[in-house]
Amino acid sequence: MKTIKPVIFISIFAVIVIALIYSYTNYFGPQYVLQTNYDEQNCKQGNIFEGVDRQARFSVLSTCEKAVGIVHDMKDTREDDGDYQFNLELESQYNQLLNSENKKQVQSMLVIEITSKDQQSNEMHIPKNGDKIEVYGAWVTDNPHRWNEIHPAWKITVLN
């Protein structure tokens, strides 16, 4: 029976450790981002990712963004992490919030996620399909999916 040379073992171990560190820092780990928009009426103050699962997977585009549109693909069930997720068909003046992956993967709509923590807020109205809403939240790129989202959404007003 051949033995593994120490150099090969150490190399394999180093690759595994680097992969684990990369996964943690780019997907699973925490991310602390302070609110830079001081609109206290519409923007969550403090860490914008408080209550968000797997925070490191996001790149922040704006700490507080507004969007208006029609709700699509809202399910009656929550995602595995407790979030409600749906798509928003944006009014034309908000189309700059989309990227090419939104256009390819979610029919030119913006993905919106409401965390379980924010679902309890007085500012949160869980919308239904077909509702026209105004939403405020952090505008981010979800790096594993490569599309843009408002995640977390912390204020939703049904307009119709």
Beta strands, then each sheet from edge to edge (+ up, - down):
strand 1: 58-72
strand 2: 84-90
strand 3: 110-114
strand 4: 132-142
strand 5: 147-158
sheet 1: 1+ 2- 3+ 5+ 4- 1+
end
